[in-house]
Amino acid sequence: MTSLPQLLADAVPTESGFTTKIPSNWLQGRTAYGGLSSALALAAAKQVEPDLPPLRSAQVAFVGPLAGPVSVTATKLRRGRNAAFVQADIVSEAGLGLRTTFVFMAQLPSAIDHDGTASARHAPPPADAELYTGPKEFFTGNFNFFDLKAEAGPTQWLRWGRLIDRAGLDPEIELMAMGDALPPAAFKLFAKMTPLSSLTWQVNILQPAPVTQDGWWLLAAETDSARGGYSSQTMRMWAADGTLVAEGMQGVAIFG
């Protein structure tokens, strides 16, 4: 198995990013797990300039399948006094597979100080909890999970998750790698296995450079609409102390 820290350490630098190879244990079907692709894109984006402010937003388009050798490139679109916009792409032999826009922004003095977010009501799993790890040949084999099935709604996933190997990872890269680890919420509506594919992912980071305890993040995904082969879902992510650190939306294609 190849971990994310190892994958980043083994990447070959280029003028505009790096090249690497998507290992089989990071695939979901015929393409790379979306959180891995997004994390690789962010790693390239953070190399564009050495003094970027904290990541505050990411817009991710899953354009096509990514597997095998890939080239990850990043380009600064604009940097103003407070915010920097960076585009990062991942290309494989099949063509463009991922296009992202990352927004890095420093905190600003403001007369507004409002926080209406809800803290997580669930504690991380205890040390003796029975954890779930996926098969080693599938991307879920890189994670530990602890399901909160009784607390989840009928169209919602609610699950603690953490990367098994996260040593030395940049906190923002870890966040992107973890943020897409749940199955699409529309899965809960099916009577039988049905293929799905994420199309887009919008993430807003509420806590700059978020950290957690023992690698645990509480992940939630819920769909309010799934019809005509398309589902829209909301997503949230809390740190172990209950602080909401990220929220977003995802568009998902349903093939059946």
VEXLUMTOR-930400 format. One record per atom (N, C-alpha, C): atom name; x, y, z. Coordinates in steps of 0.1 Angstrom, whole numbers. Each point is the difference from the previous one (the first is absolute). Example, Ala and Ser with C-alpha at 12.3 -4.5 7.8 and 13.67 -1.06 7.14 Angstrom:
<pts>
PT atom     x     y     z
PT    N   132   -57    78
PT   CA    -9    12     0
PT    C     9    12     0
PT    N    -4    11    -7
PT   CA     9    11     0
PT    C    -8    11     8
</pts>
This chain:
<pts>
PT atom     x     y     z
PT    N     8   -12     0
PT   CA    -8    12     0
PT    C     9    13     0
PT    N    -5    10    -7
PT   CA     7    12    -1
PT    C    -8    11     8
PT    N     5     6    10
PT   CA    -7    10     7
PT    C     1    13    -6
PT    N    -9    10     4
PT   CA     1    13    -6
PT    C    13     7     3
PT    N     5     0    13
PT   CA    13     6     2
PT    C    11    -6    -9
PT    N     0   -13    -2
PT   CA    10    -6    -8
PT    C    -2     4   -15
PT    N   -12     1    -4
PT   CA    -3     4   -14
PT    C     5    14    -3
PT    N    -2     9     9
PT   CA     5    14    -1
PT    C    16     0     1
PT    N     5    -8     9
PT   CA    15     0     1
PT    C     7    -6   -13
PT    N    -7    -9    -7
PT   CA     6    -6   -11
PT    C    -3     7   -13
PT    N    -8    11     0
PT   CA    -3     8   -12
PT    C    12     6    -6
PT    N     0     1   -13
PT   CA    12     5    -7
PT    C    -4    15    -4
PT    N     8     9     5
PT   CA    -3    15    -3
PT    C     1     3   -14
PT    N    -8     9    -5
PT   CA     0     6   -13
PT    C     0    15     1
PT    N     1     8   -11
PT   CA     0    14     1
PT    C   -13     6     5
PT    N   -11    -7    -2
PT   CA   -13     5     4
PT    C    -8    -9    10
PT    N     7   -10     6
PT   CA    -6    -9     9
PT    C     8   -12     2
PT    N    -6   -12    -3
PT   CA     7   -13     2
PT    C    -7   -11    -8
PT    N     7   -11    -2
PT   CA    -6   -12    -6
PT    C     1   -11    11
PT    N   -10    -9    -2
PT   CA    -1   -11    10
PT    C    -8   -11    -7
PT    N    -2   -10     7
PT   CA    -9   -11    -5
PT    C   -10    -4    10
PT    N   -13     0    -4
PT   CA   -11    -4     9
PT    C     1   -15     3
PT    N     3    -4    12
PT   CA     1   -14     3
PT    C   -14    -7     1
PT    N     0   -13    -2
PT   CA   -13    -7    -1
PT    C    -8     1    13
PT    N     7     2    12
PT   CA    -7     0    12
PT    C    -6    14     3
PT    N     1     9   -10
PT   CA    -7    13     2
PT    C   -11     1   -11
PT    N    -4   -11    -6
PT   CA   -10     1   -11
PT    C   -14    -3     6
PT    N   -10     6    -6
PT   CA   -14    -4     2
PT    C    -6    -3   -13
PT    N     0   -13    -4
PT   CA    -4    -3   -13
PT    C    12     2   -10
PT    N    -3     8   -11
PT   CA    10     2   -10
PT    C     7    14     2
PT    N    -3     7    11
PT   CA     6    13     2
PT    C     5     2    14
PT    N     9     9     2
PT   CA     5     3    13
PT    C   -11     5    10
PT    N     1    -3    12
PT   CA    -9     5    10
PT    C     1    16     0
PT    N   -12     6     0
PT   CA    -1    15    -2
PT    C     8     8    10
PT    N     0    -5    13
PT   CA     7     7    10
PT    C    15     0    -2
PT    N     5   -12    -6
PT   CA    15    -1    -3
PT    C     3    10   -11
PT    N    -8     0   -11
PT   CA     3     9   -11
PT    C     0    15     4
PT    N   -10     3     9
PT   CA    -1    14     5
PT    C    12     3     8
PT    N     5    -9     8
PT   CA    11     2     9
PT    C    13     2    -8
PT    N     1    -8   -11
PT   CA    12     2    -9
PT    C     0    13    -7
PT    N   -12     4    -4
PT   CA    -1    13    -7
PT    C     3    12    10
PT    N    -4    -2    13
PT   CA     3    11    10
PT    C    15     0     2
PT    N     6   -12     1
PT   CA    15     0     2
PT    C     7     8   -10
PT    N    -4    -2   -13
PT   CA     6     8   -11
PT    C    -3    15     1
PT    N   -12     3     4
PT   CA    -4    14     1
PT    C     8     7    11
PT    N     3    -7    11
PT   CA     7     7    11
PT    C    14     2    -3
PT    N     5    -6   -12
PT   CA    14     3    -4
PT    C     1    12    -9
PT    N   -11     6    -4
PT   CA     1    11    -9
PT    C     7    12     6
PT    N    -3     3    12
PT   CA     7    11     8
PT    C     3    -5    14
PT    N    11     4     6
PT   CA     3    -5    13
PT    C    -7     6    12
PT    N    -7    11    -2
PT   CA    -6     7    11
PT    C   -15     1    -2
PT    N    -7   -10    -5
PT   CA   -14     1    -2
PT    C    -7     0    13
PT    N   -11     8     1
PT   CA    -8     0    13
PT    C    -8   -13     1
PT    N    -8    -2    10
PT   CA    -7   -12     2
PT    C   -10    -3   -11
PT    N    -2   -13    -3
PT   CA   -10    -4    -9
PT    C   -14     3     6
PT    N    -9     6    -8
PT   CA   -13     3     4
PT    C   -11    -6    -9
PT    N     3    -3   -12
PT   CA   -10    -6    -9
PT    C     6    -8   -11
PT    N    -7   -11    -4
PT   CA     4    -8   -11
PT    C   -12    -3    -9
PT    N     2     1   -13
PT   CA   -10    -4   -10
PT    C     6   -11    -8
PT    N    -6   -12     0
PT   CA     6   -12    -6
PT    C    -9    -5   -10
PT    N     5    -2   -13
PT   CA    -8    -7   -10
PT    C     7   -13    -4
PT    N    -8   -11     2
PT   CA     5   -13    -3
PT    C    -3    -3   -15
PT    N     9     4    -9
PT   CA    -2     1   -14
PT    C     0   -14    -6
PT    N     9    -9     4
PT   CA     2   -13    -7
PT    C     8    -9     9
PT    N     1   -13    -4
PT   CA     7    -9     8
PT    C    15     3     1
PT    N     6    -3    12
PT   CA    14     1     3
PT    C     6   -13     5
PT    N    10    -5    -7
PT   CA     7   -12     5
PT    C    13    -1    -6
PT    N     9    -7     6
PT   CA    14    -2    -5
PT    C     8    13     0
PT    N     9     2    -9
PT   CA     9    12     1
PT    C    -9    13    -3
PT    N     3    10     8
PT   CA    -7    13    -1
PT    C     9    12     2
PT    N    -4    11    -6
PT   CA     7    12     1
PT    C    -8    10     7
PT    N     5     6    11
PT   CA    -8     9     8
PT    C     7    14    -1
PT    N    -8    10    -5
PT   CA     6    13    -3
PT    C    -9    11     7
PT    N     6    11     3
PT   CA    -7    11     7
PT    C     5    13    -6
PT    N   -10     9    -1
PT   CA     2    14    -6
PT    C    -6    10     9
PT    N     7    11     3
PT   CA    -6    11     8
PT    C    -9     8   -10
PT    N   -13     1     4
PT   CA    -9     8    -9
PT    C     1    15     4
PT    N     0     2    13
PT   CA     1    14     5
PT    C     4     0    14
PT    N     8    10     4
PT   CA     2     2    15
PT    C    -1    15     3
PT    N   -10     3     8
PT   CA    -2    13     4
PT    C     6     3    14
PT    N    -5    10     7
PT   CA     6     3    13
PT    C    -4   -10    11
PT    N   -12    -6    -2
PT   CA    -5    -9    10
PT    C    -2   -15    -5
PT    N    -3    -1   -12
PT   CA    -4   -14    -5
PT    C     9    -4   -12
PT    N     2   -13    -1
PT   CA     7    -5   -12
PT    C    -8   -11    -6
PT    N    -2     0   -13
PT   CA    -7   -10    -7
PT    C    10    -9    -8
PT    N    -1   -13     2
PT   CA    10    -9    -7
PT    C    -8   -11    -7
PT    N     2    -3   -12
PT   CA    -6   -11    -7
PT    C    10   -12    -1
PT    N    -5   -12     3
PT   CA     8   -12    -1
PT    C    -7   -10    -8
PT    N     7    -7    -9
PT   CA    -6   -10    -8
PT    C     8   -13     1
PT    N    -7   -11    -2
PT   CA     7   -13    -1
PT    C    -4    -7   -13
PT    N    10    -4    -7
PT   CA    -1    -6   -13
PT    C     6   -14     0
PT    N    -7    -9    -6
PT   CA     5   -14    -2
PT    C     1    -3   -15
PT    N     3   -12    -4
PT   CA     0    -4   -14
PT    C   -14     2    -6
PT    N   -10    -1     8
PT   CA   -14     2    -6
PT    C    -4    14    -1
PT    N     9    10     4
PT   CA    -3    14    -1
PT    C    -3     6    13
PT    N    -6    12     0
PT   CA    -3     8    12
PT    C    -9    -8     9
PT    N     4    -3    13
PT   CA    -9    -7     9
PT    C    -5     8    11
PT    N     7    11     4
PT   CA    -4     8    11
PT    C     4    15    -2
PT    N    -9     9     3
PT   CA     3    14    -1
PT    C    -5     7    13
PT    N     9     7     6
PT   CA    -4     6    13
PT    C     4    15     0
PT    N    -7     7     8
PT   CA     3    14     3
PT    C     1     1    15
PT    N    11     4     6
PT   CA     2     2    14
PT    C     1    15     3
PT    N    -7     4    11
PT   CA     1    14     4
PT    C     7     0    14
PT    N    10     7     1
PT   CA     8     2    12
PT    C    -2    15     5
PT    N    -4     1    12
PT   CA    -3    14     5
PT    C     4     2    14
PT    N     6    11     3
PT   CA     4     4    14
PT    C   -13     5     7
PT    N     1    -2    14
PT   CA   -11     6     8
PT    C     1    15     0
PT    N   -12     6     0
PT   CA     0    15    -1
PT    C    -7     6    13
PT    N     3    12     4
PT   CA    -7     6    11
PT    C   -15     2    -5
PT    N    -9    -2     9
PT   CA   -14     1    -4
PT    C    -9     4    12
PT    N   -10     8    -3
PT   CA    -9     3    11
PT    C   -10   -11     2
PT    N     0   -10    -9
PT   CA   -10   -11     1
PT    C     7   -12     7
PT    N    -6    -6    10
PT   CA     5   -12     6
PT    C   -12    -9     3
PT    N    -5    -8   -10
PT   CA   -12    -8     1
PT    C     4   -14    -2
PT    N    -5    -9     8
PT   CA     2   -15    -2
PT    C   -13    -7     4
PT    N    -7    -4   -10
PT   CA   -12    -7     2
PT    C     1   -15    -3
PT    N    12    -5    -1
PT   CA     3   -14    -3
PT    C    -3    -8    13
PT    N    -4   -13    -2
PT   CA    -3    -9    10
PT    C    12    -9     3
PT    N     4    -1    13
PT   CA    11    -9     4
PT    C    -5   -14    -1
PT    N    10    -9    -2
PT   CA    -3   -14    -1
PT    C    -5    -5    14
PT    N   -10    -9     0
PT   CA    -6    -5    13
PT    C     6   -14     3
PT    N     9    -5    -8
PT   CA     5   -13     2
PT    C    15     0     2
PT    N     4    -8    10
PT   CA    14    -1     4
PT    C     7    -9   -10
PT    N    13     2    -2
PT   CA     8   -10    -8
PT    C    -1   -14     5
PT    N     3   -10    -7
PT   CA     0   -14     5
PT    C    10    -2    11
PT    N    -4    -7    10
PT   CA    10    -3    11
PT    C    11   -10    -6
PT    N    11    -1     8
PT   CA    11    -7    -4
PT    C    -3   -15    -3
PT    N   -10    -5     7
PT   CA    -4   -15    -2
PT    C   -11    -2   -10
PT    N    -4    11    -7
PT   CA   -11    -1   -10
PT    C     3   -10   -11
PT    N   -10    -6    -5
PT   CA     1    -9   -12
PT    C     0     9   -12
PT    N    12     1    -7
PT   CA     1     9   -12
PT    C    -2    -8   -12
PT    N    -4     7   -11
PT   CA    -1    -7   -13
PT    C    11     6    -9
PT    N     7    -9    -7
PT   CA    10     3   -10
PT    C    -3    -7   -13
PT    N    -1     6   -11
PT   CA    -3    -6   -13
PT    C    11   -10    -4
PT    N    -3    -7   -11
PT   CA    10    -9    -6
PT    C    12     7    -5
PT    N    12    -6     1
PT   CA    13     7    -3
PT    C     1     4   -14
PT    N    -8    -7    -9
PT   CA     1     3   -14
PT    C   -10    11    -4
PT    N    -7     6     9
PT   CA    -9    10    -3
PT    C     4    12     9
PT    N    -4    12    -5
PT   CA     4    12     7
PT    C    -4     1    15
PT    N   -11    -6     4
PT   CA    -4     0    14
PT    C    10    -7     9
PT    N     8    -8    -6
PT   CA    10    -7     8
PT    C    11     9     6
PT    N     0    13    -4
PT   CA     9    10     6
PT    C    -6     7    12
PT    N   -13    -4     4
PT   CA    -7     8    10
PT    C    -4   -10    11
PT    N    -2     6    12
PT   CA    -8    -6    11
PT    C   -13     7     0
PT    N   -11    -7     2
PT   CA   -14     6     1
PT    C    -7    -6    12
PT    N    -9     9     5
PT   CA    -9    -4    11
PT    C   -13     6    -3
PT    N   -10    -9    -3
PT   CA   -13     5    -4
PT    C    -9     4    12
PT    N    -8    10    -3
PT   CA   -10     4    10
PT    C   -14    -3    -7
PT    N    -3   -12    -2
PT   CA   -12    -4    -8
PT    C   -13     4     7
PT    N     0    -1    13
PT   CA   -12     3     8
PT    C    -4    14    -1
PT    N    11     9    -1
PT   CA    -3    14     0
PT    C    -2     6   -14
PT    N     3    -7   -10
PT   CA    -1     5   -14
PT    C   -14    -1    -5
PT    N    -4    10    -8
PT   CA   -13     0    -6
PT    C    -1   -10   -12
PT    N   -12    -1    -6
PT   CA    -3   -10   -10
PT    C     8     3   -13
PT    N     4    12    -2
PT   CA     7     4   -12
PT    C    14     6     4
PT    N     5    -4    11
PT   CA    12     6     5
PT    C    10   -10     4
PT    N    13     3    -2
PT   CA    11    -8     6
PT    C     6     9    11
PT    N     3    -6    11
PT   CA     7     6    11
PT    C    10    -9     6
PT    N    13     4    -2
PT   CA    11   -10     3
PT    C    12     7     4
PT    N     7    -5    11
PT   CA    13     5     3
PT    C    10    -7    -9
PT    N    10     8    -5
PT   CA    10    -6    -9
PT    C    14     6     3
PT    N    10    -8    -3
PT   CA    14     6     1
PT    C     9    -8   -10
PT    N    10     7    -5
PT   CA    10    -7    -8
PT    C     9    -8     9
PT    N     3   -13    -4
PT   CA     8    -8     8
PT    C    14     5     0
PT    N     6     4   -11
PT   CA    13     6     0
PT    C    -2    15    -4
PT    N     3     9     9
PT   CA    -1    14    -2
PT    C    12     8     5
PT    N    11    -8     2
PT   CA    12     6     6
PT    C     5    11    -9
PT    N     2    12     6
PT   CA     6    11    -7
PT    C    -8     7   -10
PT    N   -13    -4    -1
PT   CA    -9     6   -10
PT    C    -3    15     4
PT    N     0     8   -10
PT   CA    -5    14     1
PT    C   -15    -1     4
PT    N    -5     7    11
PT   CA   -14    -1     4
PT    C   -10     3   -10
PT    N     3     9   -10
PT   CA   -10     3   -10
PT    C     0   -11   -10
PT    N    11    -7    -3
PT   CA     0   -11    -9
PT    C    -7   -12     6
PT    N     2    -2    13
PT   CA    -7   -11     7
PT    C   -15     3     0
PT    N    -5    12     1
PT   CA   -14     4     0
PT    C    -6    -4   -14
PT    N     7     4   -10
PT   CA    -6    -4   -14
PT    C     0   -15    -2
PT    N    10    -7     5
PT   CA     1   -14    -2
PT    C   -12    -7     8
PT    N    -4     6    11
PT   CA   -10    -6     9
PT    C   -14     4    -5
PT    N    -1    12    -5
PT   CA   -13     6    -2
PT    C   -10    -7    -9
PT    N     5    -9    -9
PT   CA    -9    -7   -10
PT    C     0   -15     3
PT    N     3    -4    13
PT   CA     1   -14     3
PT    C   -13    -7     2
PT    N   -11     7     1
PT   CA   -13    -7     1
PT    C    -5    -5   -14
PT    N    -8   -10     0
PT   CA    -7    -3   -12
PT    C   -11    11    -3
PT    N    -3     1   -13
PT   CA   -11    10    -3
PT    C   -13    -3     8
PT    N    -6    10     5
PT   CA   -12    -3     9
PT    C   -11    -6    -7
PT    N    -1     1   -14
PT   CA   -10    -6    -8
PT    C     0   -16     1
PT    N    12    -5     4
PT   CA     1   -15     2
PT    C   -11    -5     9
PT    N    -4     8    10
PT   CA    -9    -4    10
PT    C   -14    -2    -5
PT    N    -3     5   -12
PT   CA   -13    -1    -6
PT    C    -2   -13    -9
PT    N    11    -7    -2
PT   CA     0   -11   -10
PT    C    -4   -13     7
PT    N    -7    -8    -7
PT   CA    -3   -14     4
PT    C    11    -9    -4
PT    N     7     3   -10
PT   CA    12    -8    -5
PT    C    11     9    -4
PT    N    12    -6    -1
PT   CA    12     8    -3
PT    C    -2     7   -14
PT    N     2    13     0
PT   CA    -1     8   -12
PT    C    12     9    -2
PT    N     6     1   -12
PT   CA    12     8    -2
PT    C    -3    15     2
PT    N     9     7     6
PT   CA    -1    15     1
PT    C    14     6    -2
PT    N     0    12    -3
PT   CA    12     7    -3
PT    C    -1    15     4
PT    N     9     5     8
PT   CA     1    14     4
PT    C     3     8   -12
PT    N    -7    12    -2
PT   CA     3     9   -11
PT    C     7    12     5
PT    N    -5     6    10
PT   CA     6    13     5
PT    C     0    -1    16
PT    N     9     8     5
PT   CA     1     1    15
PT    C     4    14     4
PT    N    -8     7     7
PT   CA     3    13     5
PT    C     3    -1    15
PT    N    11     5     5
PT   CA     4    -1    14
PT    C     3    14     5
PT    N    -6     4    12
PT   CA     4    12     6
PT    C     6    -3    14
PT    N    12     5     2
PT   CA     8    -3    13
PT    C    -4    11    10
PT    N    -6    -4    11
PT   CA    -4    10    10
PT    C    11     3    10
PT    N     9   -10     2
PT   CA    10     2    10
PT    C    14    -1    -7
PT    N     7    11    -1
PT   CA    13     0    -7
PT    C    10   -11     6
PT    N     6    -8    -8
PT   CA    10   -10     4
PT    C    -6    -8    11
PT    N   -12    -7    -2
PT   CA    -6    -7    11
PT    C     8   -12     4
PT    N    -1    -3    13
PT   CA     7   -12     6
PT    C   -10    -8     8
PT    N     3   -12     3
PT   CA    -9    -9     8
PT    C     8    -9     9
PT    N    -7    -9     7
PT   CA     7    -8    10
PT    C     0   -15    -6
PT    N    12    -6     0
PT   CA     2   -14    -4
PT    C    -5    -2   -14
PT    N     0    11    -8
PT   CA    -4    -2   -14
PT    C   -14    -1    -3
PT    N    -9     1    10
PT   CA   -14    -3    -2
PT    C    -8    13    -5
PT    N    -8    -2   -10
PT   CA    -9    10    -5
PT    C   -14    -6    -2
PT    N   -10     7     5
PT   CA   -14    -4    -2
PT    C    -5     5   -13
PT    N    -4   -10    -9
PT   CA    -5     4   -13
PT    C   -15    -3    -2
PT    N    -6     9    -6
PT   CA   -15    -1    -3
PT    C    -3     3   -14
PT    N    -8    -7    -7
PT   CA    -5     3   -13
PT    C   -15    -4    -1
PT    N    -8     9    -6
PT   CA   -14    -2     0
PT    C    -6     6   -13
PT    N    -9    -8    -7
PT   CA    -6     4   -12
PT    C   -14     4     2
PT    N    -5    11    -5
PT   CA   -14     4     0
PT    C    -7    -2   -13
PT    N     8    -2   -10
PT   CA    -5    -2   -14
PT    C     8   -10    -8
PT    N    -7   -10    -5
PT   CA     7   -10    -8
PT    C   -11    -5   -10
PT    N     1     5   -12
PT   CA    -9    -4   -11
PT    C     6     2   -13
PT    N    -5    -7   -10
PT   CA     5     2   -14
PT    C    14    -2    -2
PT    N     6    -9     8
PT   CA    14    -3    -1
PT    C    10    10     6
PT    N    -5     8     9
PT   CA     8    11     6
PT    C    -4     2    14
PT    N    10     1     9
PT   CA    -2     2    14
PT    C     8    12     5
PT    N    -6     9     8
PT   CA     7    11     6
PT    C     1    -3    15
PT    N    12     1     6
PT   CA     1    -3    14
PT    C     8    10     7
PT    N    -3     2    13
PT   CA     8     9     9
PT    C     9    -8     8
PT    N    12     6     4
PT   CA    10    -7     7
PT    C     6     8    11
PT    N     3    -6    11
PT   CA     6     7    11
PT    C    11    -8     6
PT    N     9     7     7
PT   CA    12    -7     6
PT    C     3     7    13
PT    N     1    -7    11
PT   CA     3     5    13
PT    C    13    -6     6
PT    N     7     8     8
PT   CA    12    -5     7
PT    C    -5    -7    12
PT    N    10    -7     7
PT   CA    -3    -9    11
PT    C    -6     8    12
PT    N     3    13     1
PT   CA    -6     8    11
PT    C   -14     6    -3
PT    N    -5    -4   -12
PT   CA   -14     4    -3
PT    C    -1    12    -9
PT    N    12     6    -3
PT   CA     0    12    -8
PT    C    -3    -3   -15
PT    N   -10     7    -6
PT   CA    -2    -2   -14
PT    C    11     7    -8
PT    N     8    -8    -8
PT   CA    11     6    -7
PT    C    -2     2   -15
PT    N   -10    -8    -6
PT   CA    -2     2   -14
PT    C   -14    -4    -4
PT    N    -5     6   -10
PT   CA   -13    -3    -5
PT    C     0     1   -15
PT    N    -9    -7    -7
PT   CA     0     1   -15
PT    C   -12    -7    -6
PT    N     1    -1   -13
PT   CA   -11    -7    -8
PT    C     7    -8   -11
PT    N    -7   -10    -4
PT   CA     5    -9   -11
PT    C   -11    -4    -9
PT    N     3     0   -13
PT   CA    -9    -5   -10
PT    C     4   -14    -4
PT    N    -9    -9    -1
PT   CA     3   -14    -2
PT    C    -9    -5   -12
PT    N     6    -7    -9
PT   CA    -7    -7   -11
PT    C    -4   -14     5
PT    N   -12    -4    -3
PT   CA    -5   -14     3
PT    C    -3    -7   -13
PT    N     6   -12    -1
PT   CA    -1    -8   -12
PT    C   -10   -12     2
PT    N   -12     4     2
PT   CA   -10   -11     2
PT    C   -11     4     9
</pts>
